[in-house]
Amino acid sequence: MILNDKITHVGKRTTRDKLLSYLSAESIRHSSLSFDIPFDRQQLADYLCIDRAAMSTEISKLQKEGLIKTNRNHFELTVSNDVELKVREDKTR
């Protein structure tokens, strides 16, 4: 199951898509828009098979766009109504 999740994230085309796929899945897994990931930045980049510098640039862009807030390995998704609805659905199950 873990390998299937990784393939889903890594199979995305862009760094942004890979990152958002992973963060959305973690949000759903934690049933919260605010969560900690088990990786530091280099480990996350390795897990997603992307360059750390490119990933950090994309994280900065996502923060400037107001889509996420982050502090080290803590992330908060701030906008996505689709993710918020999915989290609410999972909580009611």
N, C-alpha and C positions, 0 to 999 in steps of 0.2 A: 504494500500500500504506500509506503514511504517512497519507494522507487517510482511508482506511478505518479505521485505528486511531483517529484523532481522532474520527471519527463514532461509533465504538463507545463511546468514553469520554463524549463530550458528550451522546450519546443517553440516558444514564442519568438517572434522575429527580432524585436528591438530590445535594447537594454531596459527601456521604460516599461515595455509590456511584460518582460520577465519579472522586473521588480514589483510592478503592480499586481501581477498574478500571485506572486509569493506573499506579498503583504495582505492581499485580500483573503487568501487562503488561511493565513495565520489569524486574521481578524475573525473569520468564521470559526476556526478551530478553538479560539479562546472565547468565543461568543461575546466579543466586546470590540469596540472600535479603538480601544487603548490596550496595548499588549507589549510584552517583551519578547524578543526573538532570542534563540539560543546561540547566536553567532555574533562575532565582532564584524567589522566592515570587510576585512580581508576574507574571513571565512564565508561570509555571505556572498561575496563576489566569486569565490571558488565554487560554492554550492550552485550558483546560478550560471557558472561558466562564462563570466563576463569580466572585463577589466575593472579593477577597483577604482581607478581614477574616473573612468567613464560612469561607473555606478554612483560615485560620490557627486559628480556633476549632475546626474539625473535626480538624485535625492535633493540636491539644492534647488533645482528647477521645480520639483514637486512642492517643496516648501514655499517657494516664492509664489507659486500658483495657488497656494492655500489648500492643497489637497491632502497634505500630511504635515504632522509636527513630529519632530524626532529629537531625541537626546541619547546619544550612544546607541544602545541596543533597544531602547524603548521607542515605540512608534505609536502614533495616534492618527487614524484616518479621520479627516475632518469634514469631508463633503459627501462622498459617494452615497447617494440615496439607495442605489441598488444593493450595496454592501450592507447598509443599515437595515434595509428591509429583510435581507437574507439572515442577518444576525438575529433580528426579532423573530423571524419564522423558526429558526433553529432553537431559540430559547423556549418557544411555546410547545415544542415537540417533546 
